Amino acid sequence: MINFRCKNCKWWDNEHLVVKTIPVNLCKEHPGICRKHKPGAMKINGFHYGIQPILDADDFCGEFREDK
């Protein structure tokens, strides 16, 4: 089994306050954000916001970096 999952990566962040505001309709059981990539833009009510990629702890990534 490949262990290159977000929950084992040094870029994984599921403790930041923003994680608690992730909408439940994204169907993520164990949500968190990836700090490896720069924020993308999201337009909400006419304003643009920067948001880190939202992922699940068990998602796979080809850019995995082991947390030591």
PQR file of N, CA, C, O and H, with PARSE charges and radii, in Angstrom:
ATOM      1  N   MET A   1       0.836  -1.187   0.000 -0.4000 1.5000
ATOM      2  CA  MET A   1       0.000   0.000   0.000 -0.0000 2.0000
ATOM      3  C   MET A   1       0.880   1.249   0.000  0.5500 1.7000
ATOM      4  O   MET A   1       1.890   1.310   0.700 -0.5500 1.4000
ATOM      5  N   ILE A   2       0.495   2.210  -0.768 -0.4000 1.5000
ATOM      6  CA  ILE A   2       1.238   3.467  -0.852 -0.0000 2.0000
ATOM      7  C   ILE A   2       0.835   4.364   0.313  0.5500 1.7000
ATOM      8  O   ILE A   2      -0.353   4.603   0.535 -0.5500 1.4000
ATOM      9  H   ILE A   2      -0.326   2.161  -1.338  0.4000 1.0000
ATOM     10  N   ASN A   3       1.814   4.857   1.052 -0.4000 1.5000
ATOM     11  CA  ASN A   3       1.541   5.707   2.209 -0.0000 2.0000
ATOM     12  C   ASN A   3       1.683   7.190   1.904  0.5500 1.7000
ATOM     13  O   ASN A   3       1.745   8.007   2.823 -0.5500 1.4000
ATOM     14  H   ASN A   3       2.778   4.664   0.872  0.4000 1.0000
ATOM     15  N   PHE A   4       1.735   7.548   0.630 -0.4000 1.5000
ATOM     16  CA  PHE A   4       1.894   8.948   0.258 -0.0000 2.0000
ATOM     17  C   PHE A   4       0.557   9.665   0.391  0.5500 1.7000
ATOM     18  O   PHE A   4      -0.001  10.136  -0.601 -0.5500 1.4000
ATOM     19  H   PHE A   4       1.685   6.885  -0.117  0.4000 1.0000
ATOM     20  N   ARG A   5       0.056   9.746   1.580 -0.4000 1.5000
ATOM     21  CA  ARG A   5      -1.232  10.374   1.876 -0.0000 2.0000
ATOM     22  C   ARG A   5      -1.005  11.702   2.586  0.5500 1.7000
ATOM     23  O   ARG A   5       0.005  11.896   3.262 -0.5500 1.4000
ATOM     24  H   ARG A   5       0.509   9.364   2.386  0.4000 1.0000
ATOM     25  N   CYS A   6      -1.941  12.596   2.425 -0.4000 1.5000
ATOM     26  CA  CYS A   6      -1.817  13.930   3.019 -0.0000 2.0000
ATOM     27  C   CYS A   6      -1.518  13.886   4.515  0.5500 1.7000
ATOM     28  O   CYS A   6      -0.691  14.653   5.009 -0.5500 1.4000
ATOM     29  H   CYS A   6      -2.762  12.439   1.876  0.4000 1.0000
ATOM     30  N   LYS A   7      -2.195  12.981   5.238 -0.4000 1.5000
ATOM     31  CA  LYS A   7      -2.025  12.933   6.690 -0.0000 2.0000
ATOM     32  C   LYS A   7      -0.596  12.617   7.118  0.5500 1.7000
ATOM     33  O   LYS A   7      -0.234  12.867   8.268 -0.5500 1.4000
ATOM     34  H   LYS A   7      -2.867  12.359   4.836  0.4000 1.0000
ATOM     35  N   ASN A   8       0.228  12.070   6.213 -0.4000 1.5000
ATOM     36  CA  ASN A   8       1.618  11.737   6.519 -0.0000 2.0000
ATOM     37  C   ASN A   8       2.607  12.737   5.936  0.5500 1.7000
ATOM     38  O   ASN A   8       3.816  12.524   6.020 -0.5500 1.4000
ATOM     39  H   ASN A   8      -0.066  11.867   5.279  0.4000 1.0000
ATOM     40  N   CYS A   9       2.122  13.809   5.353 -0.4000 1.5000
ATOM     41  CA  CYS A   9       2.972  14.767   4.643 -0.0000 2.0000
ATOM     42  C   CYS A   9       3.311  15.970   5.525  0.5500 1.7000
ATOM     43  O   CYS A   9       2.504  16.396   6.351 -0.5500 1.4000
ATOM     44  H   CYS A   9       1.139  13.982   5.285  0.4000 1.0000
ATOM     45  N   LYS A  10       4.510  16.505   5.337 -0.4000 1.5000
ATOM     46  CA  LYS A  10       4.915  17.663   6.139 -0.0000 2.0000
ATOM     47  C   LYS A  10       4.153  18.932   5.759  0.5500 1.7000
ATOM     48  O   LYS A  10       4.138  19.884   6.539 -0.5500 1.4000
ATOM     49  H   LYS A  10       5.166  16.159   4.666  0.4000 1.0000
ATOM     50  N   TRP A  11       3.523  18.973   4.589 -0.4000 1.5000
ATOM     51  CA  TRP A  11       2.778  20.156   4.161 -0.0000 2.0000
ATOM     52  C   TRP A  11       1.320  20.137   4.625  0.5500 1.7000
ATOM     53  O   TRP A  11       0.614  21.129   4.444 -0.5500 1.4000
ATOM     54  H   TRP A  11       3.536  18.199   3.956  0.4000 1.0000
ATOM     55  N   TRP A  12       0.859  19.051   5.209 -0.4000 1.5000
ATOM     56  CA  TRP A  12      -0.522  18.871   5.640 -0.0000 2.0000
ATOM     57  C   TRP A  12      -0.805  19.717   6.887  0.5500 1.7000
ATOM     58  O   TRP A  12      -0.012  19.726   7.829 -0.5500 1.4000
ATOM     59  H   TRP A  12       1.433  18.246   5.356  0.4000 1.0000
ATOM     60  N   ASP A  13      -1.938  20.427   6.888 -0.4000 1.5000
ATOM     61  CA  ASP A  13      -2.343  21.260   8.033 -0.0000 2.0000
ATOM     62  C   ASP A  13      -3.835  21.063   8.276  0.5500 1.7000
ATOM     63  O   ASP A  13      -4.668  21.513   7.490 -0.5500 1.4000
ATOM     64  H   ASP A  13      -2.582  20.420   6.123  0.4000 1.0000
ATOM     65  N   ASN A  14      -4.157  20.391   9.364 -0.4000 1.5000
ATOM     66  CA  ASN A  14      -5.557  20.223   9.726 -0.0000 2.0000
ATOM     67  C   ASN A  14      -5.861  20.847  11.081  0.5500 1.7000
ATOM     68  O   ASN A  14      -6.901  20.567  11.676 -0.5500 1.4000
ATOM     69  H   ASN A  14      -3.480  20.026  10.003  0.4000 1.0000
ATOM     70  N   GLU A  15      -4.955  21.695  11.573 -0.4000 1.5000
ATOM     71  CA  GLU A  15      -5.133  22.336  12.871 -0.0000 2.0000
ATOM     72  C   GLU A  15      -5.424  23.835  12.765  0.5500 1.7000
ATOM     73  O   GLU A  15      -5.796  24.459  13.759 -0.5500 1.4000
ATOM     74  H   GLU A  15      -4.110  21.923  11.089  0.4000 1.0000
ATOM     75  N   HIS A  16      -5.262  24.412  11.590 -0.4000 1.5000
ATOM     76  CA  HIS A  16      -5.489  25.849  11.408 -0.0000 2.0000
ATOM     77  C   HIS A  16      -6.968  26.174  11.616  0.5500 1.7000
ATOM     78  O   HIS A  16      -7.833  25.346  11.330 -0.5500 1.4000
ATOM     79  H   HIS A  16      -4.960  23.905  10.783  0.4000 1.0000
ATOM     80  N   LEU A  17      -7.256  27.361  12.105 -0.4000 1.5000
ATOM     81  CA  LEU A  17      -8.640  27.772  12.368 -0.0000 2.0000
ATOM     82  C   LEU A  17      -9.517  27.733  11.127  0.5500 1.7000
ATOM     83  O   LEU A  17     -10.720  27.494  11.231 -0.5500 1.4000
ATOM     84  H   LEU A  17      -6.554  28.034  12.338  0.4000 1.0000
ATOM     85  N   VAL A  18      -8.937  27.964   9.955 -0.4000 1.5000
ATOM     86  CA  VAL A  18      -9.719  27.976   8.722 -0.0000 2.0000
ATOM     87  C   VAL A  18     -10.316  26.595   8.414  0.5500 1.7000
ATOM     88  O   VAL A  18     -11.334  26.506   7.727 -0.5500 1.4000
ATOM     89  H   VAL A  18      -7.960  28.158   9.870  0.4000 1.0000
ATOM     90  N   VAL A  19      -9.700  25.529   8.909 -0.4000 1.5000
ATOM     91  CA  VAL A  19     -10.204  24.178   8.654 -0.0000 2.0000
ATOM     92  C   VAL A  19     -11.601  24.010   9.257  0.5500 1.7000
ATOM     93  O   VAL A  19     -12.438  23.299   8.702 -0.5500 1.4000
ATOM     94  H   VAL A  19      -8.873  25.602   9.467  0.4000 1.0000
ATOM     95  N   LYS A  20     -11.849  24.661  10.383 -0.4000 1.5000
ATOM     96  CA  LYS A  20     -13.162  24.565  11.032 -0.0000 2.0000
ATOM     97  C   LYS A  20     -14.256  25.261  10.232  0.5500 1.7000
ATOM     98  O   LYS A  20     -15.439  25.029  10.479 -0.5500 1.4000
ATOM     99  H   LYS A  20     -11.169  25.239  10.834  0.4000 1.0000
ATOM    100  N   THR A  21     -13.882  26.107   9.283 -0.4000 1.5000
ATOM    101  CA  THR A  21     -14.876  26.833   8.482 -0.0000 2.0000
ATOM    102  C   THR A  21     -15.122  26.188   7.120  0.5500 1.7000
ATOM    103  O   THR A  21     -15.899  26.713   6.323 -0.5500 1.4000
ATOM    104  H   THR A  21     -12.921  26.296   9.083  0.4000 1.0000
ATOM    105  N   ILE A  22     -14.469  25.053   6.844 -0.4000 1.5000
ATOM    106  CA  ILE A  22     -14.656  24.370   5.563 -0.0000 2.0000
ATOM    107  C   ILE A  22     -16.084  23.840   5.503  0.5500 1.7000
ATOM    108  O   ILE A  22     -16.513  23.132   6.414 -0.5500 1.4000
ATOM    109  H   ILE A  22     -13.838  24.626   7.492  0.4000 1.0000
ATOM    110  N   PRO A  23     -16.826  24.166   4.454 -0.5600 1.5000
ATOM    111  CA  PRO A  23     -18.219  23.698   4.340  0.2800 2.0000
ATOM    112  C   PRO A  23     -18.313  22.180   4.302  0.5500 1.7000
ATOM    113  O   PRO A  23     -17.506  21.511   3.655 -0.5500 1.4000
ATOM    114  N   VAL A  24     -19.307  21.646   5.002 -0.4000 1.5000
ATOM    115  CA  VAL A  24     -19.477  20.189   5.053 -0.0000 2.0000
ATOM    116  C   VAL A  24     -19.901  19.607   3.719  0.5500 1.7000
ATOM    117  O   VAL A  24     -19.774  18.400   3.513 -0.5500 1.4000
ATOM    118  H   VAL A  24     -19.962  22.189   5.527  0.4000 1.0000
ATOM    119  N   ASN A  25     -20.401  20.428   2.809 -0.4000 1.5000
ATOM    120  CA  ASN A  25     -20.844  19.905   1.517 -0.0000 2.0000
ATOM    121  C   ASN A  25     -19.679  19.544   0.592  0.5500 1.7000
ATOM    122  O   ASN A  25     -19.911  19.109  -0.536 -0.5500 1.4000
ATOM    123  H   ASN A  25     -20.505  21.409   2.977  0.4000 1.0000
ATOM    124  N   LEU A  26     -18.458  19.712   1.034 -0.4000 1.5000
ATOM    125  CA  LEU A  26     -17.303  19.296   0.230 -0.0000 2.0000
ATOM    126  C   LEU A  26     -17.034  17.801   0.374  0.5500 1.7000
ATOM    127  O   LEU A  26     -16.142  17.264  -0.283 -0.5500 1.4000
ATOM    128  H   LEU A  26     -18.270  20.065   1.950  0.4000 1.0000
ATOM    129  N   CYS A  27     -17.799  17.129   1.229 -0.4000 1.5000
ATOM    130  CA  CYS A  27     -17.708  15.669   1.396 -0.0000 2.0000
ATOM    131  C   CYS A  27     -16.319  15.216   1.813  0.5500 1.7000
ATOM    132  O   CYS A  27     -15.842  14.184   1.342 -0.5500 1.4000
ATOM    133  H   CYS A  27     -18.523  17.566   1.763  0.4000 1.0000
ATOM    134  N   LYS A  28     -15.681  15.948   2.662 -0.4000 1.5000
ATOM    135  CA  LYS A  28     -14.372  15.548   3.182 -0.0000 2.0000
ATOM    136  C   LYS A  28     -14.574  15.047   4.610  0.5500 1.7000
ATOM    137  O   LYS A  28     -15.061  15.791   5.460 -0.5500 1.4000
ATOM    138  H   LYS A  28     -16.068  16.787   3.044  0.4000 1.0000
ATOM    139  N   GLU A  29     -14.204  13.788   4.885 -0.4000 1.5000
ATOM    140  CA  GLU A  29     -14.363  13.249   6.231 -0.0000 2.0000
ATOM    141  C   GLU A  29     -13.350  13.834   7.201  0.5500 1.7000
ATOM    142  O   GLU A  29     -13.679  14.125   8.351 -0.5500 1.4000
ATOM    143  H   GLU A  29     -13.808  13.183   4.194  0.4000 1.0000
ATOM    144  N   HIS A  30     -12.115  14.004   6.735 -0.4000 1.5000
ATOM    145  CA  HIS A  30     -11.034  14.528   7.564 -0.0000 2.0000
ATOM    146  C   HIS A  30     -10.365  15.672   6.805  0.5500 1.7000
ATOM    147  O   HIS A  30      -9.272  15.498   6.267 -0.5500 1.4000
ATOM    148  H   HIS A  30     -11.848  13.767   5.800  0.4000 1.0000
ATOM    149  N   PRO A  31     -11.013  16.846   6.756 -0.5600 1.5000
ATOM    150  CA  PRO A  31     -10.499  17.942   5.932  0.2800 2.0000
ATOM    151  C   PRO A  31      -9.242  18.590   6.492  0.5500 1.7000
ATOM    152  O   PRO A  31      -8.958  18.540   7.688 -0.5500 1.4000
ATOM    153  N   GLY A  32      -8.517  19.189   5.586 -0.4000 1.5000
ATOM    154  CA  GLY A  32      -7.333  19.945   5.938 -0.0000 2.0000
ATOM    155  C   GLY A  32      -6.887  20.726   4.714  0.5500 1.7000
ATOM    156  O   GLY A  32      -7.517  20.664   3.658 -0.5500 1.4000
ATOM    157  H   GLY A  32      -8.748  19.229   4.614  0.4000 1.0000
ATOM    158  N   ILE A  33      -5.789  21.466   4.867 -0.4000 1.5000
ATOM    159  CA  ILE A  33      -5.297  22.266   3.755 -0.0000 2.0000
ATOM    160  C   ILE A  33      -3.853  21.881   3.436  0.5500 1.7000
ATOM    161  O   ILE A  33      -3.089  21.464   4.307 -0.5500 1.4000
ATOM    162  H   ILE A  33      -5.277  21.517   5.724  0.4000 1.0000
ATOM    163  N   CYS A  34      -3.513  22.034   2.166 -0.4000 1.5000
ATOM    164  CA  CYS A  34      -2.166  21.739   1.691 -0.0000 2.0000
ATOM    165  C   CYS A  34      -1.361  23.034   1.670  0.5500 1.7000
ATOM    166  O   CYS A  34      -1.731  23.989   0.988 -0.5500 1.4000
ATOM    167  H   CYS A  34      -4.134  22.372   1.459  0.4000 1.0000
ATOM    168  N   ARG A  35      -0.269  23.063   2.414 -0.4000 1.5000
ATOM    169  CA  ARG A  35       0.591  24.246   2.467 -0.0000 2.0000
ATOM    170  C   ARG A  35       1.673  24.226   1.391  0.5500 1.7000
ATOM    171  O   ARG A  35       2.443  25.179   1.270 -0.5500 1.4000
ATOM    172  H   ARG A  35       0.032  22.286   2.968  0.4000 1.0000
ATOM    173  N   LYS A  36       1.737  23.165   0.622 -0.4000 1.5000
ATOM    174  CA  LYS A  36       2.760  23.048  -0.426 -0.0000 2.0000
ATOM    175  C   LYS A  36       2.492  24.014  -1.570  0.5500 1.7000
ATOM    176  O   LYS A  36       3.425  24.584  -2.136 -0.5500 1.4000
ATOM    177  H   LYS A  36       1.112  22.391   0.721  0.4000 1.0000
ATOM    178  N   HIS A  37       1.233  24.200  -1.911 -0.4000 1.5000
ATOM    179  CA  HIS A  37       0.870  25.006  -3.070 -0.0000 2.0000
ATOM    180  C   HIS A  37       0.327  26.371  -2.659  0.5500 1.7000
ATOM    181  O   HIS A  37      -0.279  26.521  -1.598 -0.5500 1.4000
ATOM    182  H   HIS A  37       0.475  23.738  -1.451  0.4000 1.0000
ATOM    183  N   LYS A  38       0.554  27.355  -3.512 -0.4000 1.5000
ATOM    184  CA  LYS A  38       0.078  28.708  -3.223 -0.0000 2.0000
ATOM    185  C   LYS A  38      -1.451  28.744  -3.262  0.5500 1.7000
ATOM    186  O   LYS A  38      -2.073  27.906  -3.915 -0.5500 1.4000
ATOM    187  H   LYS A  38       1.046  27.234  -4.374  0.4000 1.0000
ATOM    188  N   PRO A  39      -2.053  29.704  -2.571 -0.5600 1.5000
ATOM    189  CA  PRO A  39      -3.518  29.794  -2.555  0.2800 2.0000
ATOM    190  C   PRO A  39      -4.086  30.100  -3.935  0.5500 1.7000
ATOM    191  O   PRO A  39      -3.477  30.807  -4.738 -0.5500 1.4000
ATOM    192  N   GLY A  40      -5.247  29.556  -4.182 -0.4000 1.5000
ATOM    193  CA  GLY A  40      -5.999  29.873  -5.385 -0.0000 2.0000
ATOM    194  C   GLY A  40      -7.019  30.946  -5.045  0.5500 1.7000
ATOM    195  O   GLY A  40      -7.269  31.212  -3.869 -0.5500 1.4000
ATOM    196  H   GLY A  40      -5.741  28.982  -3.530  0.4000 1.0000
ATOM    197  N   ALA A  41      -7.604  31.560  -6.049 -0.4000 1.5000
ATOM    198  CA  ALA A  41      -8.592  32.620  -5.815 -0.0000 2.0000
ATOM    199  C   ALA A  41     -10.003  32.051  -5.854  0.5500 1.7000
ATOM    200  O   ALA A  41     -10.317  31.191  -6.677 -0.5500 1.4000
ATOM    201  H   ALA A  41      -7.401  31.344  -7.004  0.4000 1.0000
ATOM    202  N   MET A  42     -10.849  32.542  -4.954 -0.4000 1.5000
ATOM    203  CA  MET A  42     -12.250  32.153  -4.914 -0.0000 2.0000
ATOM    204  C   MET A  42     -13.076  33.430  -4.761  0.5500 1.7000
ATOM    205  O   MET A  42     -12.803  34.259  -3.893 -0.5500 1.4000
ATOM    206  H   MET A  42     -10.594  33.241  -4.285  0.4000 1.0000
ATOM    207  N   LYS A  43     -14.083  33.574  -5.611 -0.4000 1.5000
ATOM    208  CA  LYS A  43     -14.922  34.771  -5.566 -0.0000 2.0000
ATOM    209  C   LYS A  43     -16.178  34.475  -4.747  0.5500 1.7000
ATOM    210  O   LYS A  43     -16.947  33.570  -5.069 -0.5500 1.4000
ATOM    211  H   LYS A  43     -14.305  32.901  -6.316  0.4000 1.0000
ATOM    212  N   ILE A  44     -16.370  35.253  -3.687 -0.4000 1.5000
ATOM    213  CA  ILE A  44     -17.525  35.113  -2.806 -0.0000 2.0000
ATOM    214  C   ILE A  44     -18.151  36.488  -2.621  0.5500 1.7000
ATOM    215  O   ILE A  44     -17.506  37.417  -2.136 -0.5500 1.4000
ATOM    216  H   ILE A  44     -15.745  35.989  -3.425  0.4000 1.0000
ATOM    217  N   ASN A  45     -19.408  36.605  -3.010 -0.4000 1.5000
ATOM    218  CA  ASN A  45     -20.152  37.868  -2.871 -0.0000 2.0000
ATOM    219  C   ASN A  45     -19.413  39.056  -3.475  0.5500 1.7000
ATOM    220  O   ASN A  45     -19.402  40.144  -2.898 -0.5500 1.4000
ATOM    221  H   ASN A  45     -19.933  35.850  -3.404  0.4000 1.0000
ATOM    222  N   GLY A  46     -18.803  38.851  -4.624 -0.4000 1.5000
ATOM    223  CA  GLY A  46     -18.138  39.936  -5.332 -0.0000 2.0000
ATOM    224  C   GLY A  46     -16.719  40.231  -4.866  0.5500 1.7000
ATOM    225  O   GLY A  46     -16.076  41.132  -5.404 -0.5500 1.4000
ATOM    226  H   GLY A  46     -18.812  37.967  -5.093  0.4000 1.0000
ATOM    227  N   PHE A  47     -16.221  39.501  -3.888 -0.4000 1.5000
ATOM    228  CA  PHE A  47     -14.863  39.707  -3.390 -0.0000 2.0000
ATOM    229  C   PHE A  47     -14.029  38.465  -3.674  0.5500 1.7000
ATOM    230  O   PHE A  47     -14.535  37.343  -3.647 -0.5500 1.4000
ATOM    231  H   PHE A  47     -16.743  38.769  -3.451  0.4000 1.0000
ATOM    232  N   HIS A  48     -12.757  38.677  -3.944 -0.4000 1.5000
ATOM    233  CA  HIS A  48     -11.849  37.555  -4.186 -0.0000 2.0000
ATOM    234  C   HIS A  48     -11.068  37.240  -2.908  0.5500 1.7000
ATOM    235  O   HIS A  48     -10.560  38.135  -2.233 -0.5500 1.4000
ATOM    236  H   HIS A  48     -12.345  39.588  -3.966  0.4000 1.0000
ATOM    237  N   TYR A  49     -10.989  35.951  -2.598 -0.4000 1.5000
ATOM    238  CA  TYR A  49     -10.266  35.495  -1.420 -0.0000 2.0000
ATOM    239  C   TYR A  49      -9.239  34.457  -1.843  0.5500 1.7000
ATOM    240  O   TYR A  49      -9.465  33.705  -2.792 -0.5500 1.4000
ATOM    241  H   TYR A  49     -11.403  35.224  -3.146  0.4000 1.0000
ATOM    242  N   GLY A  50      -8.122  34.416  -1.148 -0.4000 1.5000
ATOM    243  CA  GLY A  50      -7.122  33.391  -1.385 -0.0000 2.0000
ATOM    244  C   GLY A  50      -7.407  32.211  -0.473  0.5500 1.7000
ATOM    245  O   GLY A  50      -7.637  32.392   0.723 -0.5500 1.4000
ATOM    246  H   GLY A  50      -7.938  35.027  -0.378  0.4000 1.0000
ATOM    247  N   ILE A  51      -7.395  31.015  -1.021 -0.4000 1.5000
ATOM    248  CA  ILE A  51      -7.668  29.829  -0.213 -0.0000 2.0000
ATOM    249  C   ILE A  51      -6.711  28.708  -0.607  0.5500 1.7000
ATOM    250  O   ILE A  51      -6.500  28.445  -1.791 -0.5500 1.4000
ATOM    251  H   ILE A  51      -7.208  30.868  -1.992  0.4000 1.0000
ATOM    252  N   GLN A  52      -6.140  28.058   0.391 -0.4000 1.5000
ATOM    253  CA  GLN A  52      -5.259  26.915   0.157 -0.0000 2.0000
ATOM    254  C   GLN A  52      -6.093  25.751  -0.374  0.5500 1.7000
ATOM    255  O   GLN A  52      -7.294  25.690  -0.113 -0.5500 1.4000
ATOM    256  H   GLN A  52      -6.311  28.272   1.352  0.4000 1.0000
ATOM    257  N   PRO A  53      -5.480  24.832  -1.112 -0.5600 1.5000
ATOM    258  CA  PRO A  53      -6.218  23.660  -1.586  0.2800 2.0000
ATOM    259  C   PRO A  53      -6.775  22.856  -0.409  0.5500 1.7000
ATOM    260  O   PRO A  53      -6.049  22.538   0.533 -0.5500 1.4000
ATOM    261  N   ILE A  54      -8.062  22.532  -0.469 -0.4000 1.5000
ATOM    262  CA  ILE A  54      -8.726  21.757   0.576 -0.0000 2.0000
ATOM    263  C   ILE A  54      -8.711  20.291   0.163  0.5500 1.7000
ATOM    264  O   ILE A  54      -9.156  19.931  -0.926 -0.5500 1.4000
ATOM    265  H   ILE A  54      -8.653  22.789  -1.234  0.4000 1.0000
ATOM    266  N   LEU A  55      -8.189  19.452   1.056 -0.4000 1.5000
ATOM    267  CA  LEU A  55      -8.028  18.032   0.767 -0.0000 2.0000
ATOM    268  C   LEU A  55      -8.512  17.196   1.936  0.5500 1.7000
ATOM    269  O   LEU A  55      -8.819  17.715   3.009 -0.5500 1.4000
ATOM    270  H   LEU A  55      -7.827  19.745   1.942  0.4000 1.0000
ATOM    271  N   ASP A  56      -8.573  15.900   1.711 -0.4000 1.5000
ATOM    272  CA  ASP A  56      -8.904  14.955   2.769 -0.0000 2.0000
ATOM    273  C   ASP A  56      -7.602  14.298   3.238  0.5500 1.7000
ATOM    274  O   ASP A  56      -6.654  14.175   2.463 -0.5500 1.4000
ATOM    275  H   ASP A  56      -8.324  15.479   0.839  0.4000 1.0000
ATOM    276  N   ALA A  57      -7.560  13.883   4.483 -0.4000 1.5000
ATOM    277  CA  ALA A  57      -6.351  13.291   5.055 -0.0000 2.0000
ATOM    278  C   ALA A  57      -5.880  12.063   4.294  0.5500 1.7000
ATOM    279  O   ALA A  57      -4.687  11.762   4.298 -0.5500 1.4000
ATOM    280  H   ALA A  57      -8.330  13.982   5.112  0.4000 1.0000
ATOM    281  N   ASP A  58      -6.786  11.350   3.642 -0.4000 1.5000
ATOM    282  CA  ASP A  58      -6.428  10.133   2.928 -0.0000 2.0000
ATOM    283  C   ASP A  58      -6.209  10.342   1.439  0.5500 1.7000
ATOM    284  O   ASP A  58      -6.055   9.364   0.707 -0.5500 1.4000
ATOM    285  H   ASP A  58      -7.755  11.595   3.638  0.4000 1.0000
ATOM    286  N   ASP A  59      -6.189  11.583   0.964 -0.4000 1.5000
ATOM    287  CA  ASP A  59      -5.918  11.859  -0.441 -0.0000 2.0000
ATOM    288  C   ASP A  59      -4.462  11.534  -0.770  0.5500 1.7000
ATOM    289  O   ASP A  59      -3.584  11.618   0.089 -0.5500 1.4000
ATOM    290  H   ASP A  59      -6.314  12.378   1.558  0.4000 1.0000
ATOM    291  N   PHE A  60      -4.222  11.164  -2.020 -0.4000 1.5000
ATOM    292  CA  PHE A  60      -2.879  10.840  -2.507 -0.0000 2.0000
ATOM    293  C   PHE A  60      -2.278  12.053  -3.202  0.5500 1.7000
ATOM    294  O   PHE A  60      -2.999  12.828  -3.830 -0.5500 1.4000
ATOM    295  H   PHE A  60      -4.935  11.096  -2.718  0.4000 1.0000
ATOM    296  N   CYS A  61      -0.970  12.223  -3.097 -0.4000 1.5000
ATOM    297  CA  CYS A  61      -0.292  13.337  -3.759 -0.0000 2.0000
ATOM    298  C   CYS A  61       1.018  12.869  -4.363  0.5500 1.7000
ATOM    299  O   CYS A  61       1.776  12.134  -3.729 -0.5500 1.4000
ATOM    300  H   CYS A  61      -0.384  11.594  -2.587  0.4000 1.0000
ATOM    301  N   GLY A  62       1.280  13.290  -5.575 -0.4000 1.5000
ATOM    302  CA  GLY A  62       2.529  12.958  -6.235 -0.0000 2.0000
ATOM    303  C   GLY A  62       3.702  13.796  -5.743  0.5500 1.7000
ATOM    304  O   GLY A  62       4.851  13.501  -6.074 -0.5500 1.4000
ATOM    305  H   GLY A  62       0.665  13.886  -6.090  0.4000 1.0000
ATOM    306  N   GLU A  63       3.430  14.837  -4.957 -0.4000 1.5000
ATOM    307  CA  GLU A  63       4.483  15.694  -4.423 -0.0000 2.0000
ATOM    308  C   GLU A  63       4.669  15.484  -2.934  0.5500 1.7000
ATOM    309  O   GLU A  63       5.139  16.381  -2.234 -0.5500 1.4000
ATOM    310  H   GLU A  63       2.497  15.076  -4.689  0.4000 1.0000
ATOM    311  N   PHE A  64       4.314  14.329  -2.452 -0.4000 1.5000
ATOM    312  CA  PHE A  64       4.394  13.968  -1.042 -0.0000 2.0000
ATOM    313  C   PHE A  64       5.808  14.184  -0.491  0.5500 1.7000
ATOM    314  O   PHE A  64       6.796  13.833  -1.136 -0.5500 1.4000
ATOM    315  H   PHE A  64       3.932  13.600  -3.021  0.4000 1.0000
ATOM    316  N   ARG A  65       5.889  14.761   0.701 -0.4000 1.5000
ATOM    317  CA  ARG A  65       7.147  14.927   1.421 -0.0000 2.0000
ATOM    318  C   ARG A  65       6.937  14.407   2.828  0.5500 1.7000
ATOM    319  O   ARG A  65       6.108  14.919   3.580 -0.5500 1.4000
ATOM    320  H   ARG A  65       5.087  15.046   1.225  0.4000 1.0000
ATOM    321  N   GLU A  66       7.708  13.374   3.176 -0.4000 1.5000
ATOM    322  CA  GLU A  66       7.524  12.729   4.469 -0.0000 2.0000
ATOM    323  C   GLU A  66       7.799  13.711   5.606  0.5500 1.7000
ATOM    324  O   GLU A  66       8.763  14.476   5.564 -0.5500 1.4000
ATOM    325  H   GLU A  66       8.382  12.958   2.565  0.4000 1.0000
ATOM    326  N   ASP A  67       6.939  13.677   6.618 -0.4000 1.5000
ATOM    327  CA  ASP A  67       7.115  14.497   7.817 -0.0000 2.0000
ATOM    328  C   ASP A  67       8.039  13.760   8.770  0.5500 1.7000
ATOM    329  O   ASP A  67       7.700  12.684   9.262 -0.5500 1.4000
ATOM    330  H   ASP A  67       6.156  13.057   6.653  0.4000 1.0000
ATOM    331  N   LYS A  68       9.204  14.335   9.033 -0.4000 1.5000
ATOM    332  CA  LYS A  68      10.170  13.653   9.908 -0.0000 2.0000
ATOM    333  C   LYS A  68      10.300  14.377  11.219  0.5500 1.7000
ATOM    334  O   LYS A  68      11.067  13.954  12.084 -0.5500 1.4000
ATOM    335  H   LYS A  68       9.479  15.210   8.634  0.4000 1.0000
TER
END
